[in-house]
Amino acid sequence: MDLELLRSCGTIKKYNTDAVVTLEGENTHEMYFILSGRVGVYLNTFTDDAVKLTELGVGEVFGEMSLLDELPRSATVIALEPLSVLEIDRNHFEIFISRQPEMAFKMMKALASRLRIVNNALSKMALNSDSSSLKGVDSSSPQAQSAGQSAKPVVVKAFFPEGHKTYSLVPAFDSTDYIFEKTVPCPICGNKFLTYGQKVSKLRSTGIDNDLRRRYENFDPLWFNIWTCTKCYYSNFYNEFPSLSPSKFKLVTAKLTSILNGQTLTLTKDIDINQLFTKYYLALYCAEVDKSPNIKLGKIWMNIMWLYRDCGDTEMEKVASESALNYYQEAYLKCDTELKPETEQQLCIILAELCLLNNKSEDAFKYLMSARKQRGGNRTYAQMAEFRIDELKEKA
């Protein structure tokens, strides 16, 4: 193969690890020749049936199907390590093939191999679908007889968890003196939308709850912590909003499209509890796609838990507390981010309160003891843990 000729027919592009090069269903038609690095090829990327078809490395090509038939992408391709590819469009491809006809035969072999891999994957998925759908079903029943004849439906994850309701809570404060209007550009789609910033210097603390929720005079930041793009719905904590890596743009967009399943959200800068829940759940899904640290996912669930508590929904408060507990425990036990002693103290205190909400008193005491004895920690948090231990002993 004439590499110099190949290079003259395309554009070199570089991608970071985890970057999406092509997205299943995307209407683009370039072919890619791998110069360095490796990619993973995935099918049904955003459903419960997601499967990794294969890996490709230096000298291999992908994207040739869409280039040839001009149909949407049939699979998602993600960089598994720093990647350099040569992107070739249809016009330049025809020029290259006319000068290097042997390349056409190599592509036919690659297509045949790719088709065999896809067929094998689909066969396995069909077998799994049949076995799961036949569990507990009499083999002579109509369901069992027809199970192998129908395709497994794609199940789109519900936007809100089961049990979530429509709420009527209104904030018990006038936020006028503590917020200001701000126009923010979305890092994904470029849309400029109107939202609120917080006048942090004006906030006056009135105390802190056992689970470290801070209280302020005539204001609650919980209502203004999340910014959401009104066009593509990308959402994040306001202080992290611009920080999403460009390599995740396509994944976040595709994930939100999959979850919403054609729904159009009406999001404004109005202070509304139901819009607020929507923004927090959007932020949660974006954080999951971004592979955010467990401590951040726990924080989002903690904020959602507080909202349910404010709405008086104890059942959903419990649901959110379980998720927050799981993520915070993962953060504490696996140390997916380096924690300062003071942060570790805070985490232990939060974990203790979440354990108490989930009837895990022994674990709660252990976390409080860790917070009290934390070396290099904050004296105030150590005292909070000690007072809480005494309170719980009195109630026992």
Rosetta blueprint (number, residue, H / E / L):
1 M L
2 D L
3 L H
4 E H
5 L H
6 L H
7 R H
8 S H
9 C L
10 G L
11 T E
12 I E
13 K E
14 K E
15 Y E
16 N L
17 T L
18 D L
19 A L
20 V E
21 V E
22 T E
23 L L
24 E L
25 G L
26 E L
27 N L
28 T L
29 H L
30 E L
31 M E
32 Y E
33 F E
34 I E
35 L E
36 S E
37 G L
38 R L
39 V E
40 G E
41 V E
42 Y E
43 L E
44 N L
45 T L
46 F L
47 T L
48 D L
49 D L
50 A L
51 V E
52 K E
53 L E
54 T E
55 E E
56 L E
57 G L
58 V L
59 G L
60 E L
61 V E
62 F E
63 G L
64 E H
65 M H
66 S H
67 L H
68 L H
69 D H
70 E L
71 L L
72 P L
73 R L
74 S L
75 A L
76 T E
77 V E
78 I E
79 A E
80 L L
81 E L
82 P L
83 L E
84 S E
85 V E
86 L E
87 E E
88 I E
89 D L
90 R H
91 N H
92 H H
93 F H
94 E H
95 I H
96 F H
97 I H
98 S H
99 R H
100 Q L
101 P L
102 E H
103 M H
104 A H
105 F H
106 K H
107 M H
108 M H
109 K H
110 A H
111 L H
112 A H
113 S H
114 R H
115 L H
116 R H
117 I H
118 V H
119 N H
120 N H
121 A H
122 L H
123 S H
124 K H
125 M H
126 A H
127 L H
128 N H
129 S H
130 D H
131 S H
132 S H
133 S H
134 L L
135 K L
136 G L
137 V L
138 D L
139 S L
140 S L
141 S L
142 P H
143 Q H
144 A H
145 Q H
146 S H
147 A H
148 G H
149 Q H
150 S L
151 A L
152 K L
153 P L
154 V L
155 V L
156 V L
157 K L
158 A L
159 F L
160 F L
161 P L
162 E L
163 G L
164 H L
165 K L
166 T L
167 Y L
168 S L
169 L L
170 V L
171 P L
172 A L
173 F L
174 D L
175 S L
176 T H
177 D H
178 Y H
179 I E
180 F E
181 E E
182 K E
183 T E
184 V E
185 P E
186 C L
187 P L
188 I L
189 C L
190 G L
191 N L
192 K E
193 F E
194 L E
195 T E
196 Y E
197 G E
198 Q E
199 K L
200 V H
201 S H
202 K H
203 L L
204 R L
205 S E
206 T E
207 G E
208 I E
209 D L
210 N L
211 D L
212 L L
213 R L
214 R E
215 R E
216 Y E
217 E L
218 N L
219 F E
220 D L
221 P H
222 L H
223 W H
224 F L
225 N L
226 I E
227 W E
228 T E
229 C L
230 T L
231 K L
232 C L
233 Y L
234 Y L
235 S E
236 N E
237 F E
238 Y H
239 N H
240 E H
241 F H
242 P H
243 S H
244 L L
245 S L
246 P H
247 S H
248 K H
249 F H
250 K H
251 L H
252 V H
253 T H
254 A H
255 K H
256 L H
257 T H
258 S H
259 I H
260 L H
261 N L
262 G L
263 Q L
264 T L
265 L L
266 T L
267 L L
268 T L
269 K L
270 D L
271 I L
272 D L
273 I H
274 N H
275 Q H
276 L H
277 F H
278 T H
279 K H
280 Y H
281 Y H
282 L H
283 A H
284 L H
285 Y H
286 C H
287 A H
288 E H
289 V H
290 D L
291 K L
292 S L
293 P L
294 N H
295 I H
296 K H
297 L H
298 G H
299 K H
300 I H
301 W H
302 M H
303 N H
304 I H
305 M H
306 W H
307 L H
308 Y H
309 R H
310 D H
311 C H
312 G L
313 D L
314 T H
315 E H
316 M H
317 E H
318 K H
319 V H
320 A H
321 S H
322 E H
323 S H
324 A H
325 L H
326 N H
327 Y H
328 Y H
329 Q H
330 E H
331 A H
332 Y H
333 L H
334 K H
335 C L
336 D L
337 T L
338 E L
339 L L
340 K L
341 P H
342 E H
343 T H
344 E H
345 Q H
346 Q H
347 L H
348 C H
349 I H
350 I H
351 L H
352 A H
353 E H
354 L H
355 C H
356 L H
357 L H
358 N L
359 N L
360 K L
361 S H
362 E H
363 D H
364 A H
365 F H
366 K H
367 Y H
368 L H
369 M H
370 S H
371 A H
372 R H
373 K H
374 Q L
375 R L
376 G L
377 G L
378 N L
379 R H
380 T H
381 Y H
382 A H
383 Q H
384 M H
385 A H
386 E H
387 F H
388 R H
389 I H
390 D H
391 E H
392 L H
393 K H
394 E H
395 K H
396 A L
